[in-house]
Structures are given as structure tokens and as C-alpha cells.
Amino acid sequence: KTMPKPLIDFIKFHELGHYFYKGEGNESEKKCDLFAGAVMLSIGYNPSQIAWAQKSSLSEHKEARERKQHVYSHIQNAF
């Protein structure tokens, strides 16, 4: 309840994405991140809110940085 709504929604939609995108590793995680971003766009979030939510939910490990860049490159061109 204390986390900002975009962060809660990103995590919630990312986890829902695992229902559709099964598998292991970073590729599955990237697909779930994109799914979360697409759902958030469809309900009215803007790309900067999505990028912020994803960045806030991930660490700074190499795989996490790759995921952040992957989503950002797709979301920034959404409009």
C-alpha cells in the first residue's frame, strides 16, 4: 500500500505475464516486462511512468540492465 501505483501495477502485470510467457531465464523475463509495459500503456500510463516503474523494480545487475534497456527501447516508440 505504500508503494507508488505505477510500481505496483508494473510488478502485478509482469507477474501476470508469466502465465502467458513460460520459460526460464532472461528472455522470459524480458517478455513479461514488455507485457507489463503494453498493458500499462493500454490503461493510460505514459512511457516515462513505465520506464520508472521497471527501473524501480529491478536491481543494477547486468541482466537487469539489459531488461531495462530492452523495455525502454520498445516503450519509447509507443506514441
Secondary structure, 3 states (H helix, E strand, C coil): CCCCHHHHHHHHHHHHHHHHCCCCCHHHHHHHHHHHHHHHHHCCCCHHHHHHHHHHHCCCCHHHHHHHHHHHHHHCCCC
